[in-house]
Every structure is written in C-alpha cells, then in structure tokens.
Amino acid sequence: MKPTPWYKNFWPWFLISFPLAAIIGCAGLIYMAIGNGPDMVVDDYYKKGKAINLELSKFNKAKALYLHGDLNITNDKVTFTFTKGDASNVHSLKMSFYHRTIKANDFDVSLMKNAHGDFTALLDTHVDGAYTVFIEPIDNSWKLKEDVILPTEKTISISPEYK
C-alpha cells in the first residue's frame, strides 16, 4: 500500500486553515485601520489653539450684543429667529452643522432673512445624529453655538453661553 501525498489528506489543510485565517484577519484589520483614520486628530496644535482664542472672542462679541434666538429644525427646513439683541443689520446667516464623530456628515447652510424677520433655509438631505451647530453672520463678527440631536420637533433656545 502506497501512502497518499500530504496535500491529499484532510488534517494538514485543517491545521493550516487556523493560522491562514489569522493572517487574513490581521491583514483586513490593518487595511481598515490605515484607511479609516480618526477625523478628530489635529496635526498643528498651535494653530488650532490660536483659532480657539479667536473663536472665544466671537462668542464674547455675541454675549456683548446680548444675542438670543430660537432655532427650529425640521426634516427639510431650518428657521432661526432672534428673540433678544440688536441684529437689525444682519441680512443673512451662515449655519454650520458639525457631526460629533463623523466628519463626512458636516455641512453648512446659508439662512436668508424673510419678510417676517426670520432666517430660513431648506435642507438638501434628512439629517440624523448629534451635531454642534454654529450660527454666525456672513462677516464672521460674532458666533453662537448649540449642541443638538436631530431630528427634533421642539424649538431650541440659543444664547451666547459657553458650553
């Protein structure tokens, strides 16, 4: 009786399959780790620190102007109304939505003043998730901030407080 070659037997292939599966799994994890780097890591901390100081001065300006407002976000429309403060010279606003963890979900909308004095814009897509919303005029002279979870049916009151 002639012995069969090793590659025609079951047990060598069974024993080789475990290390081979581990190698394929490691290669897949390495590929995912390299391709999906974190969005929140900043390369230049000094410039980011200077930008934060500039942002704080914008929040202080909004506080000095005593700007308060109500934000209403529906599935397809954003409305912002000033409830306190002098915003009579503001004709349009820039609203930036920053997702807390996924940079690809960030977007901006421009709000235009309507005849009622409200600032409105239409949303292109339905948004879900936790966002930080920044509201500022086109000249970037002041800034308001609020954390929201979308979708929401209630009106959000915004004031220039640090959060």
Biotite code that builds the C-alpha atoms (Angstrom):
import biotite.structure as struc

atoms = struc.array([
    struc.Atom([0.000, 0.000, 0.000], chain_id="A", res_id=1, res_name="MET", atom_name="CA", element="C"),
    struc.Atom([1.390, 3.295, -1.125], chain_id="A", res_id=2, res_name="LYS", atom_name="CA", element="C"),
    struc.Atom([0.875, 6.281, 1.237], chain_id="A", res_id=3, res_name="PRO", atom_name="CA", element="C"),
    struc.Atom([-1.081, 9.225, -0.158], chain_id="A", res_id=4, res_name="THR", atom_name="CA", element="C"),
    struc.Atom([0.672, 12.559, -0.535], chain_id="A", res_id=5, res_name="PRO", atom_name="CA", element="C"),
    struc.Atom([0.186, 15.035, 2.343], chain_id="A", res_id=6, res_name="TRP", atom_name="CA", element="C"),
    struc.Atom([-1.780, 17.554, 0.293], chain_id="A", res_id=7, res_name="TYR", atom_name="CA", element="C"),
    struc.Atom([-4.497, 14.987, -0.402], chain_id="A", res_id=8, res_name="LYS", atom_name="CA", element="C"),
    struc.Atom([-5.188, 14.442, 3.297], chain_id="A", res_id=9, res_name="ASN", atom_name="CA", element="C"),
    struc.Atom([-7.721, 16.418, 5.358], chain_id="A", res_id=10, res_name="PHE", atom_name="CA", element="C"),
    struc.Atom([-5.728, 17.083, 8.543], chain_id="A", res_id=11, res_name="TRP", atom_name="CA", element="C"),
    struc.Atom([-2.842, 19.160, 7.139], chain_id="A", res_id=12, res_name="PRO", atom_name="CA", element="C"),
    struc.Atom([-5.305, 21.521, 5.445], chain_id="A", res_id=13, res_name="TRP", atom_name="CA", element="C"),
    struc.Atom([-7.402, 21.725, 8.606], chain_id="A", res_id=14, res_name="PHE", atom_name="CA", element="C"),
    struc.Atom([-4.343, 22.648, 10.695], chain_id="A", res_id=15, res_name="LEU", atom_name="CA", element="C"),
    struc.Atom([-3.116, 25.188, 8.112], chain_id="A", res_id=16, res_name="ILE", atom_name="CA", element="C"),
    struc.Atom([-6.529, 26.908, 7.977], chain_id="A", res_id=17, res_name="SER", atom_name="CA", element="C"),
    struc.Atom([-6.281, 28.433, 11.511], chain_id="A", res_id=18, res_name="PHE", atom_name="CA", element="C"),
    struc.Atom([-3.023, 30.367, 11.013], chain_id="A", res_id=19, res_name="PRO", atom_name="CA", element="C"),
    struc.Atom([-4.148, 31.305, 7.490], chain_id="A", res_id=20, res_name="LEU", atom_name="CA", element="C"),
    struc.Atom([-7.443, 32.706, 8.843], chain_id="A", res_id=21, res_name="ALA", atom_name="CA", element="C"),
    struc.Atom([-5.496, 34.707, 11.459], chain_id="A", res_id=22, res_name="ALA", atom_name="CA", element="C"),
    struc.Atom([-3.209, 36.176, 8.801], chain_id="A", res_id=23, res_name="ILE", atom_name="CA", element="C"),
    struc.Atom([-6.154, 37.163, 6.580], chain_id="A", res_id=24, res_name="ILE", atom_name="CA", element="C"),
    struc.Atom([-7.970, 38.695, 9.582], chain_id="A", res_id=25, res_name="GLY", atom_name="CA", element="C"),
    struc.Atom([-4.889, 40.723, 10.566], chain_id="A", res_id=26, res_name="CYS", atom_name="CA", element="C"),
    struc.Atom([-4.424, 41.955, 7.020], chain_id="A", res_id=27, res_name="ALA", atom_name="CA", element="C"),
    struc.Atom([-8.060, 43.065, 6.911], chain_id="A", res_id=28, res_name="GLY", atom_name="CA", element="C"),
    struc.Atom([-7.788, 44.882, 10.246], chain_id="A", res_id=29, res_name="LEU", atom_name="CA", element="C"),
    struc.Atom([-4.571, 46.625, 9.174], chain_id="A", res_id=30, res_name="ILE", atom_name="CA", element="C"),
    struc.Atom([-6.229, 47.722, 5.923], chain_id="A", res_id=31, res_name="TYR", atom_name="CA", element="C"),
    struc.Atom([-9.250, 49.126, 7.816], chain_id="A", res_id=32, res_name="MET", atom_name="CA", element="C"),
    struc.Atom([-7.040, 50.895, 10.386], chain_id="A", res_id=33, res_name="ALA", atom_name="CA", element="C"),
    struc.Atom([-4.955, 52.610, 7.720], chain_id="A", res_id=34, res_name="ILE", atom_name="CA", element="C"),
    struc.Atom([-7.924, 53.548, 5.528], chain_id="A", res_id=35, res_name="GLY", atom_name="CA", element="C"),
    struc.Atom([-10.186, 54.849, 8.310], chain_id="A", res_id=36, res_name="ASN", atom_name="CA", element="C"),
    struc.Atom([-8.053, 57.228, 10.355], chain_id="A", res_id=37, res_name="GLY", atom_name="CA", element="C"),
    struc.Atom([-9.695, 59.327, 13.038], chain_id="A", res_id=38, res_name="PRO", atom_name="CA", element="C"),
    struc.Atom([-11.169, 62.618, 11.828], chain_id="A", res_id=39, res_name="ASP", atom_name="CA", element="C"),
    struc.Atom([-10.687, 64.409, 15.133], chain_id="A", res_id=40, res_name="MET", atom_name="CA", element="C"),
    struc.Atom([-6.865, 64.310, 15.251], chain_id="A", res_id=41, res_name="VAL", atom_name="CA", element="C"),
    struc.Atom([-5.271, 67.706, 14.595], chain_id="A", res_id=42, res_name="VAL", atom_name="CA", element="C"),
    struc.Atom([-1.755, 67.998, 13.181], chain_id="A", res_id=43, res_name="ASP", atom_name="CA", element="C"),
    struc.Atom([-0.914, 71.562, 14.202], chain_id="A", res_id=44, res_name="ASP", atom_name="CA", element="C"),
    struc.Atom([-1.985, 72.162, 17.809], chain_id="A", res_id=45, res_name="TYR", atom_name="CA", element="C"),
    struc.Atom([-0.513, 75.667, 17.990], chain_id="A", res_id=46, res_name="TYR", atom_name="CA", element="C"),
    struc.Atom([-2.582, 76.988, 15.083], chain_id="A", res_id=47, res_name="LYS", atom_name="CA", element="C"),
    struc.Atom([-5.646, 75.227, 16.461], chain_id="A", res_id=48, res_name="LYS", atom_name="CA", element="C"),
    struc.Atom([-5.081, 76.914, 19.847], chain_id="A", res_id=49, res_name="GLY", atom_name="CA", element="C"),
    struc.Atom([-4.847, 80.342, 18.207], chain_id="A", res_id=50, res_name="LYS", atom_name="CA", element="C"),
    struc.Atom([-8.056, 79.639, 16.298], chain_id="A", res_id=51, res_name="ALA", atom_name="CA", element="C"),
    struc.Atom([-9.813, 78.681, 19.543], chain_id="A", res_id=52, res_name="ILE", atom_name="CA", element="C"),
    struc.Atom([-8.838, 82.022, 21.094], chain_id="A", res_id=53, res_name="ASN", atom_name="CA", element="C"),
    struc.Atom([-10.265, 83.815, 18.054], chain_id="A", res_id=54, res_name="LEU", atom_name="CA", element="C"),
    struc.Atom([-13.473, 81.782, 18.373], chain_id="A", res_id=55, res_name="GLU", atom_name="CA", element="C"),
    struc.Atom([-13.813, 82.764, 22.045], chain_id="A", res_id=56, res_name="LEU", atom_name="CA", element="C"),
    struc.Atom([-13.659, 86.441, 21.100], chain_id="A", res_id=57, res_name="SER", atom_name="CA", element="C"),
    struc.Atom([-16.547, 85.860, 18.663], chain_id="A", res_id=58, res_name="LYS", atom_name="CA", element="C"),
    struc.Atom([-18.614, 84.265, 21.427], chain_id="A", res_id=59, res_name="PHE", atom_name="CA", element="C"),
    struc.Atom([-17.794, 87.226, 23.698], chain_id="A", res_id=60, res_name="ASN", atom_name="CA", element="C"),
    struc.Atom([-18.979, 89.618, 20.984], chain_id="A", res_id=61, res_name="LYS", atom_name="CA", element="C"),
    struc.Atom([-22.296, 87.756, 20.737], chain_id="A", res_id=62, res_name="ALA", atom_name="CA", element="C"),
    struc.Atom([-22.589, 87.936, 24.509], chain_id="A", res_id=63, res_name="LYS", atom_name="CA", element="C"),
    struc.Atom([-21.869, 91.685, 24.473], chain_id="A", res_id=64, res_name="ALA", atom_name="CA", element="C"),
    struc.Atom([-24.562, 92.183, 21.815], chain_id="A", res_id=65, res_name="LEU", atom_name="CA", element="C"),
    struc.Atom([-26.918, 90.126, 24.017], chain_id="A", res_id=66, res_name="TYR", atom_name="CA", element="C"),
    struc.Atom([-27.964, 87.951, 21.086], chain_id="A", res_id=67, res_name="LEU", atom_name="CA", element="C"),
    struc.Atom([-30.512, 85.232, 21.797], chain_id="A", res_id=68, res_name="HIS", atom_name="CA", element="C"),
    struc.Atom([-32.650, 83.257, 19.403], chain_id="A", res_id=69, res_name="GLY", atom_name="CA", element="C"),
    struc.Atom([-34.875, 80.299, 18.716], chain_id="A", res_id=70, res_name="ASP", atom_name="CA", element="C"),
    struc.Atom([-33.778, 77.540, 16.359], chain_id="A", res_id=71, res_name="LEU", atom_name="CA", element="C"),
    struc.Atom([-36.296, 75.238, 14.724], chain_id="A", res_id=72, res_name="ASN", atom_name="CA", element="C"),
    struc.Atom([-35.031, 72.335, 12.608], chain_id="A", res_id=73, res_name="ILE", atom_name="CA", element="C"),
    struc.Atom([-37.484, 70.113, 10.740], chain_id="A", res_id=74, res_name="THR", atom_name="CA", element="C"),
    struc.Atom([-36.767, 67.380, 8.207], chain_id="A", res_id=75, res_name="ASN", atom_name="CA", element="C"),
    struc.Atom([-36.399, 69.799, 5.313], chain_id="A", res_id=76, res_name="ASP", atom_name="CA", element="C"),
    struc.Atom([-36.179, 73.323, 6.778], chain_id="A", res_id=77, res_name="LYS", atom_name="CA", element="C"),
    struc.Atom([-34.115, 75.360, 9.254], chain_id="A", res_id=78, res_name="VAL", atom_name="CA", element="C"),
    struc.Atom([-35.541, 78.506, 10.866], chain_id="A", res_id=79, res_name="THR", atom_name="CA", element="C"),
    struc.Atom([-33.744, 80.876, 13.233], chain_id="A", res_id=80, res_name="PHE", atom_name="CA", element="C"),
    struc.Atom([-35.403, 83.871, 14.901], chain_id="A", res_id=81, res_name="THR", atom_name="CA", element="C"),
    struc.Atom([-33.655, 86.448, 17.077], chain_id="A", res_id=82, res_name="PHE", atom_name="CA", element="C"),
    struc.Atom([-35.557, 86.898, 20.345], chain_id="A", res_id=83, res_name="THR", atom_name="CA", element="C"),
    struc.Atom([-33.197, 89.390, 22.007], chain_id="A", res_id=84, res_name="LYS", atom_name="CA", element="C"),
    struc.Atom([-30.365, 91.657, 20.950], chain_id="A", res_id=85, res_name="GLY", atom_name="CA", element="C"),
    struc.Atom([-29.786, 94.021, 18.081], chain_id="A", res_id=86, res_name="ASP", atom_name="CA", element="C"),
    struc.Atom([-29.498, 92.043, 14.869], chain_id="A", res_id=87, res_name="ALA", atom_name="CA", element="C"),
    struc.Atom([-31.252, 94.519, 12.596], chain_id="A", res_id=88, res_name="SER", atom_name="CA", element="C"),
    struc.Atom([-28.197, 94.931, 10.362], chain_id="A", res_id=89, res_name="ASN", atom_name="CA", element="C"),
    struc.Atom([-27.881, 91.172, 9.779], chain_id="A", res_id=90, res_name="VAL", atom_name="CA", element="C"),
    struc.Atom([-29.363, 90.105, 6.436], chain_id="A", res_id=91, res_name="HIS", atom_name="CA", element="C"),
    struc.Atom([-28.103, 86.539, 6.180], chain_id="A", res_id=92, res_name="SER", atom_name="CA", element="C"),
    struc.Atom([-26.556, 83.934, 8.448], chain_id="A", res_id=93, res_name="LEU", atom_name="CA", element="C"),
    struc.Atom([-24.216, 81.006, 7.954], chain_id="A", res_id=94, res_name="LYS", atom_name="CA", element="C"),
    struc.Atom([-25.165, 77.922, 9.947], chain_id="A", res_id=95, res_name="MET", atom_name="CA", element="C"),
    struc.Atom([-22.589, 75.133, 10.246], chain_id="A", res_id=96, res_name="SER", atom_name="CA", element="C"),
    struc.Atom([-23.545, 71.651, 11.395], chain_id="A", res_id=97, res_name="PHE", atom_name="CA", element="C"),
    struc.Atom([-20.612, 69.619, 12.744], chain_id="A", res_id=98, res_name="TYR", atom_name="CA", element="C"),
    struc.Atom([-21.270, 65.972, 13.497], chain_id="A", res_id=99, res_name="HIS", atom_name="CA", element="C"),
    struc.Atom([-19.652, 64.919, 16.744], chain_id="A", res_id=100, res_name="ARG", atom_name="CA", element="C"),
    struc.Atom([-17.747, 61.969, 15.333], chain_id="A", res_id=101, res_name="THR", atom_name="CA", element="C"),
    struc.Atom([-18.167, 61.692, 11.547], chain_id="A", res_id=102, res_name="ILE", atom_name="CA", element="C"),
    struc.Atom([-16.580, 64.498, 9.539], chain_id="A", res_id=103, res_name="LYS", atom_name="CA", element="C"),
    struc.Atom([-18.290, 63.360, 6.324], chain_id="A", res_id=104, res_name="ALA", atom_name="CA", element="C"),
    struc.Atom([-21.666, 64.342, 7.853], chain_id="A", res_id=105, res_name="ASN", atom_name="CA", element="C"),
    struc.Atom([-20.660, 68.007, 8.385], chain_id="A", res_id=106, res_name="ASP", atom_name="CA", element="C"),
    struc.Atom([-22.452, 70.601, 6.262], chain_id="A", res_id=107, res_name="PHE", atom_name="CA", element="C"),
    struc.Atom([-23.228, 74.330, 6.035], chain_id="A", res_id=108, res_name="ASP", atom_name="CA", element="C"),
    struc.Atom([-26.398, 76.187, 5.101], chain_id="A", res_id=109, res_name="VAL", atom_name="CA", element="C"),
    struc.Atom([-26.997, 79.864, 4.364], chain_id="A", res_id=110, res_name="SER", atom_name="CA", element="C"),
    struc.Atom([-30.061, 81.340, 6.040], chain_id="A", res_id=111, res_name="LEU", atom_name="CA", element="C"),
    struc.Atom([-31.741, 84.290, 4.358], chain_id="A", res_id=112, res_name="MET", atom_name="CA", element="C"),
    struc.Atom([-33.976, 86.807, 6.114], chain_id="A", res_id=113, res_name="LYS", atom_name="CA", element="C"),
    struc.Atom([-37.636, 86.651, 5.121], chain_id="A", res_id=114, res_name="ASN", atom_name="CA", element="C"),
    struc.Atom([-40.404, 89.284, 5.428], chain_id="A", res_id=115, res_name="ALA", atom_name="CA", element="C"),
    struc.Atom([-41.232, 88.187, 8.991], chain_id="A", res_id=116, res_name="HIS", atom_name="CA", element="C"),
    struc.Atom([-37.644, 88.753, 10.157], chain_id="A", res_id=117, res_name="GLY", atom_name="CA", element="C"),
    struc.Atom([-36.925, 85.023, 10.445], chain_id="A", res_id=118, res_name="ASP", atom_name="CA", element="C"),
    struc.Atom([-33.881, 83.438, 8.857], chain_id="A", res_id=119, res_name="PHE", atom_name="CA", element="C"),
    struc.Atom([-34.726, 80.322, 6.847], chain_id="A", res_id=120, res_name="THR", atom_name="CA", element="C"),
    struc.Atom([-33.027, 77.743, 4.661], chain_id="A", res_id=121, res_name="ALA", atom_name="CA", element="C"),
    struc.Atom([-34.037, 74.472, 3.049], chain_id="A", res_id=122, res_name="LEU", atom_name="CA", element="C"),
    struc.Atom([-32.083, 71.303, 3.836], chain_id="A", res_id=123, res_name="LEU", atom_name="CA", element="C"),
    struc.Atom([-30.997, 69.125, 0.930], chain_id="A", res_id=124, res_name="ASP", atom_name="CA", element="C"),
    struc.Atom([-30.998, 65.881, 2.881], chain_id="A", res_id=125, res_name="THR", atom_name="CA", element="C"),
    struc.Atom([-32.576, 64.464, 6.014], chain_id="A", res_id=126, res_name="HIS", atom_name="CA", element="C"),
    struc.Atom([-30.061, 64.655, 8.881], chain_id="A", res_id=127, res_name="VAL", atom_name="CA", element="C"),
    struc.Atom([-29.846, 62.382, 11.914], chain_id="A", res_id=128, res_name="ASP", atom_name="CA", element="C"),
    struc.Atom([-27.426, 62.328, 14.806], chain_id="A", res_id=129, res_name="GLY", atom_name="CA", element="C"),
    struc.Atom([-25.723, 64.556, 17.344], chain_id="A", res_id=130, res_name="ALA", atom_name="CA", element="C"),
    struc.Atom([-24.464, 67.849, 15.932], chain_id="A", res_id=131, res_name="TYR", atom_name="CA", element="C"),
    struc.Atom([-22.831, 71.017, 17.197], chain_id="A", res_id=132, res_name="THR", atom_name="CA", element="C"),
    struc.Atom([-24.445, 73.953, 15.421], chain_id="A", res_id=133, res_name="VAL", atom_name="CA", element="C"),
    struc.Atom([-22.627, 77.266, 14.911], chain_id="A", res_id=134, res_name="PHE", atom_name="CA", element="C"),
    struc.Atom([-24.566, 80.342, 13.796], chain_id="A", res_id=135, res_name="ILE", atom_name="CA", element="C"),
    struc.Atom([-22.705, 83.415, 12.561], chain_id="A", res_id=136, res_name="GLU", atom_name="CA", element="C"),
    struc.Atom([-23.300, 86.349, 10.236], chain_id="A", res_id=137, res_name="PRO", atom_name="CA", element="C"),
    struc.Atom([-21.658, 86.456, 6.844], chain_id="A", res_id=138, res_name="ILE", atom_name="CA", element="C"),
    struc.Atom([-18.992, 88.903, 8.117], chain_id="A", res_id=139, res_name="ASP", atom_name="CA", element="C"),
    struc.Atom([-17.993, 86.433, 10.903], chain_id="A", res_id=140, res_name="ASN", atom_name="CA", element="C"),
    struc.Atom([-18.155, 89.159, 13.559], chain_id="A", res_id=141, res_name="SER", atom_name="CA", element="C"),
    struc.Atom([-19.868, 87.033, 16.240], chain_id="A", res_id=142, res_name="TRP", atom_name="CA", element="C"),
    struc.Atom([-20.856, 83.418, 16.776], chain_id="A", res_id=143, res_name="LYS", atom_name="CA", element="C"),
    struc.Atom([-23.496, 81.372, 18.613], chain_id="A", res_id=144, res_name="LEU", atom_name="CA", element="C"),
    struc.Atom([-23.188, 77.680, 19.443], chain_id="A", res_id=145, res_name="LYS", atom_name="CA", element="C"),
    struc.Atom([-25.593, 74.934, 20.438], chain_id="A", res_id=146, res_name="GLU", atom_name="CA", element="C"),
    struc.Atom([-25.475, 71.144, 20.692], chain_id="A", res_id=147, res_name="ASP", atom_name="CA", element="C"),
    struc.Atom([-28.493, 69.443, 19.113], chain_id="A", res_id=148, res_name="VAL", atom_name="CA", element="C"),
    struc.Atom([-29.665, 65.919, 18.457], chain_id="A", res_id=149, res_name="ILE", atom_name="CA", element="C"),
    struc.Atom([-31.529, 65.608, 15.171], chain_id="A", res_id=150, res_name="LEU", atom_name="CA", element="C"),
    struc.Atom([-34.260, 65.043, 14.253], chain_id="A", res_id=151, res_name="PRO", atom_name="CA", element="C"),
    struc.Atom([-36.060, 67.184, 16.809], chain_id="A", res_id=152, res_name="THR", atom_name="CA", element="C"),
    struc.Atom([-39.577, 68.533, 16.928], chain_id="A", res_id=153, res_name="GLU", atom_name="CA", element="C"),
    struc.Atom([-39.005, 71.174, 19.599], chain_id="A", res_id=154, res_name="LYS", atom_name="CA", element="C"),
    struc.Atom([-37.708, 74.727, 19.291], chain_id="A", res_id=155, res_name="THR", atom_name="CA", element="C"),
    struc.Atom([-34.180, 75.158, 20.660], chain_id="A", res_id=156, res_name="ILE", atom_name="CA", element="C"),
    struc.Atom([-33.349, 78.336, 22.544], chain_id="A", res_id=157, res_name="SER", atom_name="CA", element="C"),
    struc.Atom([-29.829, 79.610, 21.831], chain_id="A", res_id=158, res_name="ILE", atom_name="CA", element="C"),
    struc.Atom([-27.908, 82.072, 23.955], chain_id="A", res_id=159, res_name="SER", atom_name="CA", element="C"),
    struc.Atom([-24.215, 83.086, 23.867], chain_id="A", res_id=160, res_name="PRO", atom_name="CA", element="C"),
    struc.Atom([-23.085, 80.972, 26.812], chain_id="A", res_id=161, res_name="GLU", atom_name="CA", element="C"),
    struc.Atom([-20.051, 78.705, 26.830], chain_id="A", res_id=162, res_name="TYR", atom_name="CA", element="C"),
    struc.Atom([-20.889, 75.018, 26.787], chain_id="A", res_id=163, res_name="LYS", atom_name="CA", element="C"),
])
